[in-house]
Amino acid sequence: MNVIEGVPPGVVTGDSLVKLLEHARDNGYAIPAVNCTSSSSINAVLEAAAKNNSPVMIQVSNGGGAFMVGKSIKAADAAVAGSVALAYHTRAVAKYYGIPVVLHSDHCAKKLLPWFDGMLAADKEFYDKFGEPLFSSHMLDLSEEPDEENIAICVKYFKQMSAMKIWLEMEIGITGGEEDGVNNEDVDPEKLYTSPEQVYSVYEALAPIGSMFSIAAAFGNVHGVYKPGNVKLSPEKLLSHQEYTKEKINSPLDRPIFLVMHGGSGSTDEEISSAVANGVIKMNIDTDTQWSYWDGLRAFEAKKHDYLQGQIGNPDGEDKPNKKFYDPRVWIRAAEESMCARVGLSMEKLGSVGKYTRSTEPGHHECTPGNKPTPLKDMAAGVKKMFTK
């Protein structure tokens, strides 16, 4: 039975999050971070984690938050509201799956800083009430800005975040391709490879504030989907970053920096394994899981096509009802099962399978941490008492 000391099942923050990521670093595996846009996709990811006895990260992008609140909502803070809603759903159900869950927000470019500010405000409100932030971690992606400005803004926000023990992920060097409205398809290829000096400059600026940070250093990564071999990844460069910083700070650790991998779709197993061996403790997954969710629905429609052409009438009879085929709970479930399987495959590739044995303790929501949830039987007894003279 694998249990990580100090890391409970459910949403992990603060010291528990640090212990989880240290465990990943020290045991040579990475945790998949899957972009989610709905309660359905969240549940599929959590199911995969439970089935594979693996920690997992649920992450939301600005566009994902806007989708979560509803595409008809055009309010300036719609993405904040949707991201917070996603976080609360995760907190409501995560502990039932019996595995550690990291709640994370994805790429935040400079133009999206109001979204970041809104999530930090939600973190602060939650922290003041319950002693921990709503989210586990947030990412600032200011890689399009000059390094000096990128790092200065990260320092400013990291000071705020450290007070609540929120993990910061930052990016230096540019990930190519297009992601959530940020297009780097025509970027100078040289900028797709971060230098050891750039990585150390981040460490030098953030380490005096706290240790809860990770760096997404570019090594040829590209967002989106592509055939293996079409993009030149150089995961060996990550080892150079580790060795450079290790020498600079005289660290006893072989991998003193927590590194993150973006744009992994189409990467070979060897490239992923090399990145993990060189200190990557988190890999983002979005494009592949988007396809898998759709593919589950596509396969269901193909199989049940003749039962999905009307409410009444199918190959079994012209008066036969089709409700059990078009009920959203049926075809959405097919999408979830497909996505669940794909997340499990990522866990295998990243080496996280079996690293945390699923807890068998009864689950409960974590929307009000520290307040012992009322058992359902006691709630029922209380309601009965209200209506009994």
C-alpha positions, 0 to 999 in steps of 0.5 A, a space after each residue: 500500500 502506497 501512502 505519502 505521509 502528510 498528503 491526505 486524499 482530496 484537494 491538497 494545498 500548502 505543506 501537503 502540496 509541497 510534500 506531494 511534489 517532493 515525492 514526485 521529484 524524489 521518486 521520478 514521476 510526474 503528475 498529469 495536469 488535465 484541463 477541464 471545462 465542466 463537471 463531467 470532465 472533472 469527474 472523468 479525470 478523478 475517476 482515472 486517478 482513482 482507478 490508477 491509484 495516482 495523484 492528479 491535477 485539475 486545471 482551468 484556463 481562462 477560456 475554460 472558466 468562461 465556458 464553465 459559467 456559461 457562454 451566454 454570460 459576457 460579464 467582465 469577471 465571467 472567467 473568474 466566476 466559472 473558474 471558482 465554480 470549477 474549483 468548488 465542484 472539485 472540492 465538493 467531490 474530490 475526497 470521494 475518489 480517495 486520491 490527492 488532487 491539485 487544483 490549478 489555474 493554467 496559462 495567464 498572460 499579461 492581458 489576463 491578469 484581472 482573471 488572476 486577480 479575481 482568483 486570488 481574491 477568491 483564494 483570500 476569502 477562502 483562506 480567511 474563513 478556513 485557513 487554506 486557499 481555494 486553489 492549490 496553485 496558479 500559473 503566470 505565463 508572461 513569457 511573451 514579455 521581456 524576461 525582466 518584466 516577466 520575473 518582476 511581475 512574478 515576484 510581485 504576485 508570489 509575495 501575495 501567494 506565499 502568504 497563503 501558501 499558494 504554489 506559483 508556476 511560471 513560464 520563461 521561454 516560449 511554448 509554440 503553437 496556439 493555446 487558449 487565445 495566445 498564438 505563438 505559431 510564428 515565434 522565433 524558433 530560438 525562443 522555444 529553448 530556454 537557457 540555464 541562465 534564464 532559469 537560474 534568474 527565476 530561481 534567484 528572484 523567487 527563492 528568497 520569497 519562498 520555495 513553492 514555485 515551479 518553472 515551465 522552461 521551454 525545450 522546443 514544446 508546441 501546444 496543440 497536436 502534431 505527428 511525432 518527429 514534426 517538432 524537435 524536443 530537447 528534454 536533455 536541456 532540462 538537465 542542463 538547467 538543473 546542473 547549472 542551478 545546482 552548482 550556483 546554489 551548491 544544492 545537495 539535490 540532483 534536481 533542485 528545480 521543480 520543472 513543468 512540461 507544456 505542449 506534450 501532445 505528440 511527444 514520444 514516450 522516450 521524450 516524456 521519460 527523459 523530461 521526467 528523469 530531468 526533473 519534470 513533476 507536472 505535465 499539462 494535458 489538454 489536446 489529447 483529452 479533448 479528442 478522447 472526450 469527443 471520440 467517446 461520443 463519436 463512437 457511441 453515436 456511430 454504434 447507436 446511430 439508428 436509435 438516435 434519429 427520433 424520440 420514437 422508432 428504431 430498428 426494434 420497432 417503429 413505436 419503440 422509445 429511444 430515451 435510454 439512448 439520447 438521455 445525456 447521462 448515457 452519451 456523456 458517460 461514453 465521453 467520460 469513459 473514453 477520457 478516463 482511459 486516455 488520462 490513465 494512459 498519460 499516468 502510465 507514461 508519466 510513471 504516476 500509476 500506483 504512487 498513491 493507493 486510493 483511500 477507502 475512508 468515506 468521502 465528504 465535501 471540502 467546501 468548508 474545510 475544518 468543519 466536520 460534515 454532517 452525516 446524511 443520516 443525521 441530516 435526515 433525522 434533523 429534517 424529520 425532527 423539524 416536521 414532527 411535533 
